[in-house]
Each structure stands twice: as structure tokens, then as C-alpha cells.
């Protein structure tokens, strides 16, 4: 199978699975512990049914979506994905360029293999930065200032990683960053020669062993252990005062990512954020956490209209995106679908993934009789019992 015959995200996923060694595939595909939350993220979409309206003129349908004063060509963007460079050479650049070409936002991860300054300098379009924040404010402040100086439009601070989730597969596979070879993954890499040459060896030859470039405040190609330690330091001591501090030093749009309750959504609003990302980290942190779609209605009921409500985790079809928007999300972000595309075909693969989702969203909107993204609401759903009646007619 190749890109030409990849008709959906599942097809891209299968191409990626075949091309990637186990250490890279498991890091992309798995969740935490028993993958209960990972599976739930997908299963919940099956429980929400679309309710079409017929004989509606949808000939002029549009996916144009406004967010934070900008208008995007689709109601979704590319989520931050750590270690994306495992999936194609300089994947963060490929992701950013594909997003720019599609007219959608791209969020660069702190845990990227490419310096944030280079992404900002070489790629146009709408670029946001995701922050893994340290309690050490000097270290955190350096990274925030770098993002501001580079011109990133928004800062999304991840709130759901006080400690790293229990990803046992990483230990079994010997996965760590900076990347280190052991006998097992060296053999597995040799069995995937296309990845070994086009991704790993190419990265090694151009920029050295893959590592998290934005964890090093000096950005000079050196591995600085002190800064890597600061990057990870004392996240379990973070509290809402740290978000207020970020609000004081960050001059542009600020989002809290990892919100799964109405209570935390209210706290985020009270502490000055411009938006929240309803997210369970793609099922990679707390196994047993709810899907964002399950908690989205109560969050919308609590803070809808007072800040932007974004969602990620588990989106694989255009219909998933439509359902989230109908439940009250203002925008959606996708992570794994873009990385499947990157593994399957580099920048062209990412563009293909974006195109597949965009086409599916547009088709579903036509089939349910909804001409614009702004017109989507719960009246286009046959909702499960746990969706509040107050959502109807939003």
C-alpha cells in the first residue's frame, strides 16, 4: 500500500506500522498501562450518532473556522507530538509546512527534535508552542521567552504531566531520549532499512543523536544535562499560581492543555487563560481517565462562551471532529493521524492525512445538512443519555 491507495487514516496507520521499528511504533501507538483510556477514546465516538437533516441547501458549505481572531481553512489543527522526528526526517518541519499549506494551525512540542527558533524562522503559517513547564521558573521563563521572541502566536501549557504516565512498553523497548541503541532495537532497526536510512541515520548525520532540542536553552547542538534536568524538574509541585505566573509573562494567547473536569475549566478561566484543551494526553498518562468527548458537554456548560474550548485525543475520522464540534468544542487537534502520515510519506503524507480528514468533515457536513461549522450544534446528534439537555440548541 502507498499514499495513493491510502483512503483513510487507518490506511496511513497500516503503512506506518509496516515501516516503523517496534521502539518507534509502540511509542506512537500505545497508551499507558493497559490501554483502557486509549481504547475508550475511540469507542466513545461509536456511541454518539449523527442526526441528519435533509433537503438543506449545502452547495455553499464552508469549513472556514474562526479562532482567536484568525480564520482557518478547517476546524482542526495539528496537535503537539513529542519525538515526532522518529517518524520521518525532521518531522516537526514537515508537520509545520503541511499545516501552513493547508491553512490550519500547528502546535510545536517542547519535546521536538528541531529547535523552535528554526521552525519559526523557516515555516510560515499559524504556529503555537506547547510547554512542558518546570517548577524552576528561571528555566521555564527562558523557554517561554524563546517562544515569545520567535513569534509563536499561542502558548499551550500541558497540565496533566505531574509525573510521566506508566508506559511499560518504553522500558521493554529500551526507549529513551537522547536515543540510545541496544542490541534489540539495533536489530529491529536493521529489519526496517527504509526507516534506518531515511530517518535515523539521516538525523544522526545531520544533527546527531535524536534528542529534545527545546530542553536546551542554549540551542547550540550540545547536550546540557543540567538543562534537561531543569526541563523535567518538580512538575509534581506545579499549581494554579504557576499558571498565573505564565499569564503575567506570556504576552499572547495562553491555553491550559489537559483539562478533564468542569472544575478545572473554571479554575483555568479564573486564572486568565484564553482557552483550554480538553485532553487526556491521547491515553498516554492516566489509564482509566475519561475520554474528552465524555466530559466535553459539562465543560461547555460550565465555561462555554467565556473562553475557547478545544479538544484532542482519539480523533481518526472527519465524523469524530464533527461530533466534537456539535458537542460544543470550538476546535479540534489531531496528533497520531498526522504522525501516521509523516511515517507513511513525510510532508506529503502529512498533507494527505490533513486532506483526508478535511474531505471527510466536509462530506459529513453535507450529509447531515449543515452548511457551516458555526451552525453545528447538538441538534445534529442523537445524543447518549449523559449529554445534558442544556446542550441541545447550542
C-alpha positions as CSV (number, residue, x, y, z in Angstrom):
1,X,0.0,0.0,0.0
2,X,1.2,3.6,-0.8
3,X,-0.2,7.1,-0.3
4,X,-2.2,6.9,-3.5
5,X,-4.1,4.0,-2.1
6,X,-4.5,5.3,1.5
7,X,-8.1,6.2,1.5
8,X,-8.4,6.9,5.2
9,X,-6.3,7.4,8.4
10,X,-6.5,3.7,9.1
11,X,-4.7,3.0,5.8
12,X,-2.0,5.5,6.7
13,X,-1.7,3.8,10.1
14,X,-1.1,0.5,8.4
15,X,1.6,1.9,6.2
16,X,3.3,3.5,9.3
17,X,3.1,0.2,11.2
18,X,4.9,-1.7,8.5
19,X,7.6,0.9,8.1
20,X,8.5,1.6,11.7
21,X,10.6,-0.5,14.1
22,X,8.9,-1.6,17.3
23,X,10.5,1.0,19.5
24,X,9.1,3.8,17.4
25,X,5.8,2.2,16.6
26,X,5.0,1.5,20.3
27,X,5.9,5.0,21.3
28,X,3.5,6.3,18.7
29,X,0.6,3.9,19.1
30,X,0.5,2.8,22.7
31,X,-1.1,4.4,25.8
32,X,-0.5,4.0,29.5
33,X,-0.6,0.7,31.3
34,X,-3.4,-1.5,29.9
35,X,-4.5,1.0,27.2
36,X,-8.0,1.3,28.7
37,X,-8.2,5.0,28.1
38,X,-6.6,4.7,24.7
39,X,-9.4,2.3,23.6
40,X,-12.1,4.4,25.3
41,X,-11.0,7.4,23.3
42,X,-12.1,5.6,20.1
43,X,-15.1,3.7,21.5
44,X,-16.9,6.8,22.7
45,X,-17.4,8.1,19.2
46,X,-19.3,5.0,18.3
47,X,-21.9,5.8,21.0
48,X,-22.7,9.2,19.5
49,X,-25.0,9.1,16.5
50,X,-25.4,11.8,13.9
51,X,-28.9,13.1,13.1
52,X,-29.1,14.3,9.5
53,X,-31.4,17.0,8.2
54,X,-32.5,16.5,4.5
55,X,-33.3,18.9,1.7
56,X,-31.0,21.6,3.0
57,X,-29.0,23.6,0.5
58,X,-25.4,22.8,1.4
59,X,-24.0,23.7,-2.0
60,X,-22.1,26.6,-0.5
61,X,-20.8,24.8,2.5
62,X,-17.7,26.1,4.1
63,X,-15.2,24.7,6.7
64,X,-13.8,28.1,7.5
65,X,-13.4,28.4,11.2
66,X,-12.5,31.5,13.3
67,X,-10.4,31.1,16.4
68,X,-8.6,33.8,18.4
69,X,-9.2,36.3,15.6
70,X,-7.8,34.1,12.9
71,X,-9.7,32.2,10.2
72,X,-8.5,28.7,9.4
73,X,-9.4,26.6,6.4
74,X,-10.7,23.7,8.6
75,X,-11.9,23.3,12.1
76,X,-8.9,21.2,13.2
77,X,-5.1,21.6,13.6
78,X,-2.1,19.5,14.3
79,X,-1.5,18.7,18.0
80,X,1.9,18.8,19.7
81,X,3.6,15.4,19.4
82,X,6.8,14.7,21.3
83,X,9.6,12.9,19.5
84,X,7.9,13.3,16.1
85,X,11.3,13.1,14.5
86,X,11.2,9.3,15.0
87,X,8.6,9.1,12.2
88,X,10.3,11.0,9.3
89,X,13.3,13.1,8.9
90,X,12.8,16.5,10.7
91,X,9.1,15.6,11.1
92,X,8.4,18.8,13.0
93,X,9.3,20.8,9.9
94,X,7.2,18.5,7.8
95,X,4.2,18.9,10.1
96,X,4.5,22.6,10.2
97,X,4.9,23.0,6.4
98,X,1.9,20.8,5.7
99,X,-0.2,22.7,8.2
100,X,0.9,26.0,6.6
101,X,-0.1,24.7,3.2
102,X,-3.5,23.6,4.5
103,X,-4.2,26.8,6.3
104,X,-4.5,25.2,9.7
105,X,-2.6,25.8,13.0
106,X,0.4,23.7,14.1
107,X,1.5,23.2,17.7
108,X,5.2,22.5,18.2
109,X,6.0,20.3,21.2
110,X,8.6,21.2,23.8
111,X,9.8,17.6,23.2
112,X,10.6,18.2,19.5
113,X,13.9,17.2,17.8
114,X,14.0,20.6,16.0
115,X,14.7,23.9,17.7
116,X,11.7,26.1,18.0
117,X,13.6,29.1,16.5
118,X,14.3,27.2,13.3
119,X,10.6,26.2,12.9
120,X,9.6,29.8,13.4
121,X,12.2,31.1,11.0
122,X,11.7,28.7,8.2
123,X,8.0,27.9,8.2
124,X,5.1,30.4,7.9
125,X,1.5,29.9,8.9
126,X,0.0,29.8,12.3
127,X,2.4,28.3,14.8
128,X,1.7,27.7,18.5
129,X,4.1,26.3,21.2
130,X,3.3,23.6,23.7
131,X,5.1,24.0,27.0
132,X,6.1,21.3,29.5
133,X,6.6,23.6,32.4
134,X,9.2,23.1,35.1
135,X,8.6,24.4,38.6
136,X,12.0,26.0,38.3
137,X,10.8,29.4,37.0
138,X,14.2,30.5,35.7
139,X,14.3,27.5,33.4
140,X,10.6,27.8,32.4
141,X,11.0,31.5,31.8
142,X,13.9,31.0,29.4
143,X,11.8,28.7,27.3
144,X,8.8,30.9,27.3
145,X,10.9,33.9,26.3
146,X,12.4,31.9,23.4
147,X,8.9,31.1,22.2
148,X,7.8,34.7,22.5
149,X,10.9,36.0,20.8
150,X,10.5,33.5,17.9
151,X,6.9,34.8,17.3
152,X,4.8,31.9,18.3
153,X,1.2,33.0,18.5
154,X,-0.1,31.0,21.4
155,X,1.3,29.0,24.3
156,X,-0.4,25.8,25.4
157,X,0.9,24.7,28.8
158,X,0.4,21.0,29.4
159,X,-1.1,20.5,32.9
160,X,-1.6,16.7,33.1
161,X,2.0,15.5,33.4
162,X,3.0,16.0,37.1
163,X,4.8,12.7,36.5
164,X,5.2,10.6,33.4
165,X,2.5,8.0,32.8
166,X,3.3,4.4,33.3
167,X,4.3,3.4,29.7
168,X,5.8,0.0,30.4
169,X,6.4,-0.6,26.7
170,X,9.1,2.1,26.6
171,X,11.1,0.3,29.3
172,X,10.7,-3.1,27.5
173,X,11.9,-1.5,24.2
174,X,14.7,0.4,25.8
175,X,13.3,3.7,24.6
176,X,14.9,6.9,26.0
177,X,15.9,10.4,24.7
178,X,18.6,11.1,23.8
179,X,18.1,8.0,21.8
180,X,20.4,5.1,22.5
181,X,20.8,1.9,20.6
182,X,20.7,-1.5,22.3
183,X,21.0,-4.9,20.7
184,X,17.2,-5.5,20.3
185,X,16.3,-2.1,18.7
186,X,19.5,-2.2,16.6
187,X,18.4,-5.5,15.1
188,X,14.8,-4.2,14.7
189,X,16.1,-1.0,13.0
190,X,18.1,-3.2,10.6
191,X,15.0,-5.1,9.7
192,X,13.4,-1.7,8.7
193,X,16.1,-0.4,6.4
194,X,14.0,2.4,4.9
195,X,13.4,3.9,8.4
196,X,17.0,3.2,9.4
197,X,18.4,5.1,6.4
198,X,15.8,7.8,5.7
199,X,15.1,8.7,9.3
200,X,17.6,7.5,11.9
201,X,20.9,7.7,10.0
202,X,19.9,10.8,8.2
203,X,19.1,12.5,11.5
204,X,22.4,11.2,13.0
205,X,24.4,12.5,10.1
206,X,22.8,16.0,10.1
207,X,22.2,16.8,13.8
208,X,23.5,14.0,15.9
209,X,21.6,11.5,18.1
210,X,17.9,12.4,18.3
211,X,17.1,14.5,21.4
212,X,14.7,17.1,22.7
213,X,16.2,20.3,21.3
214,X,14.0,22.7,23.1
215,X,15.0,21.4,26.5
216,X,18.4,23.1,26.0
217,X,18.1,26.8,26.5
218,X,21.4,27.3,24.7
219,X,20.4,25.8,21.3
220,X,23.9,25.2,20.2
221,X,23.8,21.5,19.4
222,X,25.2,20.4,22.8
223,X,23.6,18.1,25.2
224,X,23.4,20.0,28.5
225,X,22.4,17.6,31.3
226,X,21.6,20.5,33.7
227,X,19.0,22.0,31.4
228,X,17.5,18.6,30.6
229,X,17.1,18.1,34.4
230,X,15.6,21.5,34.7
231,X,13.2,20.7,31.9
232,X,11.8,17.8,33.9
233,X,12.2,19.3,37.4
234,X,9.5,19.4,40.0
235,X,6.4,19.2,37.8
236,X,4.6,17.5,40.6
237,X,4.9,20.8,42.6
238,X,3.1,22.9,40.0
239,X,-0.2,24.6,41.0
240,X,-2.5,27.3,39.7
241,X,-0.1,30.0,40.9
242,X,2.3,28.8,38.2
243,X,-0.4,29.3,35.5
244,X,-1.0,32.9,36.9
245,X,2.7,33.5,36.6
246,X,2.7,32.3,33.0
247,X,-0.2,34.7,32.3
248,X,2.0,37.5,33.6
249,X,5.0,36.8,31.4
250,X,3.4,35.4,28.2
251,X,2.1,38.3,26.0
252,X,-0.2,36.4,23.6
253,X,-2.9,33.7,23.8
254,X,-2.5,31.2,26.7
255,X,-4.1,27.8,26.9
256,X,-4.3,25.1,29.5
257,X,-4.0,21.7,28.0
258,X,-5.1,18.5,29.8
259,X,-8.4,19.7,31.3
260,X,-10.9,16.9,32.0
261,X,-13.4,18.5,34.5
262,X,-15.7,21.5,34.7
263,X,-14.0,22.4,38.0
264,X,-10.5,22.7,36.4
265,X,-12.0,24.5,33.4
266,X,-13.4,27.1,35.8
267,X,-10.1,27.4,37.6
268,X,-8.3,27.9,34.2
269,X,-10.8,30.7,33.3
270,X,-10.3,32.4,36.7
271,X,-6.5,32.3,36.2
272,X,-6.6,34.1,33.0
273,X,-6.3,31.6,30.2
274,X,-7.7,32.4,26.7
275,X,-8.6,28.7,26.1
276,X,-8.4,25.2,27.3
277,X,-7.7,21.9,25.5
278,X,-9.9,19.1,26.8
279,X,-7.5,16.2,26.6
280,X,-6.3,13.0,28.2
281,X,-2.9,13.2,26.5
282,X,-4.1,10.6,23.9
283,X,-4.5,8.0,26.6
284,X,-0.8,8.2,27.5
285,X,-1.0,9.5,31.1
286,X,-3.7,8.2,33.5
287,X,-5.1,4.9,32.4
288,X,-8.8,4.9,33.4
289,X,-9.3,8.7,32.7
290,X,-12.4,9.7,30.8
291,X,-12.4,10.5,27.1
292,X,-12.5,14.2,26.4
293,X,-15.8,13.6,24.5
294,X,-17.4,12.2,27.6
295,X,-16.6,15.3,29.7
296,X,-16.9,17.9,26.9
297,X,-20.6,18.7,27.5
298,X,-20.2,19.5,31.2
299,X,-17.2,21.7,30.4
300,X,-19.1,23.5,27.7
301,X,-22.0,24.1,30.1
302,X,-19.6,25.5,32.7
303,X,-17.4,27.8,30.7
304,X,-18.7,27.8,27.1
305,X,-18.6,31.3,25.5
306,X,-16.2,32.6,28.1
307,X,-13.1,31.0,26.7
308,X,-12.1,28.9,23.7
309,X,-12.7,25.2,24.2
310,X,-10.5,22.9,22.1
311,X,-10.3,19.1,22.2
312,X,-7.9,16.3,21.3
313,X,-7.3,12.6,21.9
314,X,-8.7,9.8,19.7
315,X,-9.8,11.6,16.6
316,X,-9.4,9.4,13.5
317,X,-12.4,10.4,11.2
318,X,-14.0,13.6,10.0
319,X,-17.2,12.4,11.7
320,X,-15.3,12.4,15.0
321,X,-14.4,16.0,14.5
322,X,-18.0,16.9,13.6
323,X,-19.3,15.2,16.7
324,X,-16.9,17.2,18.9
325,X,-17.9,20.4,17.3
326,X,-21.6,19.6,17.7
327,X,-21.0,18.9,21.4
328,X,-19.6,22.4,21.8
329,X,-15.9,22.3,21.0
330,X,-14.7,25.3,19.2
331,X,-11.8,23.5,17.5
332,X,-10.1,20.1,17.4
333,X,-6.5,19.0,17.3
334,X,-5.2,15.7,15.9
335,X,-1.9,14.1,16.7
336,X,-1.4,10.5,15.7
337,X,-3.2,10.9,12.3
338,X,-0.6,13.4,11.3
339,X,2.3,11.2,12.5
340,X,0.9,8.2,10.6
341,X,1.1,10.4,7.5
342,X,4.6,11.5,8.4
343,X,5.7,7.9,8.7
344,X,3.9,6.9,5.5
345,X,5.2,9.7,3.3
346,X,6.9,12.6,5.1
347,X,5.4,16.0,4.4
348,X,3.3,14.6,1.5
349,X,2.0,12.0,3.9
350,X,1.0,14.7,6.5
351,X,-0.7,16.7,3.8
352,X,-2.5,13.6,2.7
353,X,-3.7,12.9,6.3
354,X,-5.0,16.5,6.6
355,X,-6.7,16.2,3.2
356,X,-8.4,13.0,4.2
357,X,-9.8,14.5,7.4
358,X,-10.8,17.7,5.7
359,X,-12.7,15.9,2.9
360,X,-14.4,13.7,5.5
361,X,-15.5,16.7,7.6
362,X,-16.9,18.4,4.5
363,X,-18.8,15.3,3.3
364,X,-20.3,14.6,6.8
365,X,-21.5,18.2,7.0
366,X,-23.2,17.9,3.6
367,X,-24.8,14.6,4.6
368,X,-26.2,16.0,7.9
369,X,-27.4,19.2,6.2
370,X,-25.1,21.7,7.9
371,X,-23.6,24.3,5.6
372,X,-21.1,25.9,8.0
373,X,-19.0,24.9,11.0
374,X,-20.6,27.6,13.1
375,X,-24.0,26.1,12.6
376,X,-23.0,22.7,14.2
377,X,-24.7,22.0,17.5
378,X,-26.3,19.1,19.4
379,X,-29.4,19.2,17.2
380,X,-27.3,17.3,14.7
381,X,-26.7,14.5,17.2
382,X,-28.8,11.7,18.7
383,X,-27.0,12.1,22.0
384,X,-26.4,9.4,24.6
385,X,-28.2,9.9,27.9
386,X,-25.3,11.5,29.6
387,X,-25.3,14.6,27.4
388,X,-27.1,17.3,29.2
389,X,-30.4,18.5,27.8
390,X,-29.0,22.1,28.0
391,X,-26.6,21.2,25.2
392,X,-29.5,21.0,22.7
393,X,-29.8,24.0,20.6
394,X,-26.4,25.4,21.4
